[in-house]
Amino acid sequence: MRVTLIDPYGQYAGNHHYTDQLARGLTNAGAEVTVHTHDGDVDHSPDRPYTYHETFHGIYGQRHPAIRGLQFLRCLFTAYADAVRRRADVVHVQLWQHDIREIAQVALAKLVRKNVVITVHDIVNYGTTKRARNLKWMMSNASGIIVHNQYCYDLLTSSYHPATLIAVIPHVNQAGSLGDLPDRASARHRLNLPSDTT
């Protein structure tokens, strides 16, 4: 199976860790994975077992929003052209804002006739009825939906979507990105905490 992960957010809220771990997990399961992200990522591991493109290079900054929007669309078309060229079976999109950028990602996947799997990161903070409506549209056009916990699963299945398309995959632990961690005794000593309490 060929999978394309679209991640224009990168370091936003530690998103690059999620993308990296998802790509590694899919690769370990036998998928051929390509990630399209931006140039702000800090994880440039030489042992990365998947293809990595900084397709969304330079989309953030102080330029006029219309210019950034056009640049985003150009990058998005580039990523999807690669997915079509590679004959990707699945395109994965991450939802945070439930806005026009995310709608464009899902709509373009459907336009090029790709199965689209979405990870819904923030389902509680809809903010507006419009965002809730956007999320509902994106979920109704998804071939699969990933949430991070049972609470989100219950909320979506009771309000929005059939349970058959939703899977719970707990959010990755980002401790590996911290490097070598001290053992418990050393940490307690450095923090001037007593060693005999939990």
Salt bridges, closest charged atoms under 4 A:
ASP20 OD2 - ARG24 NE 2.94
GLU32 OE2 - ARG2 NE 3.81
GLU32 OE2 - ARG86 NH2 3.89
ASP39 OD1 - HIS38 ND1 3.80
ASP39 OD2 - HIS57 ND1 2.93
ASP47 OD1 - ARG24 NH2 3.45
ASP82 OD2 - HIS36 NE2 2.95
ASP82 OD1 - ARG85 NH2 2.51
ASP99 OD2 - ARG101 NH2 2.66
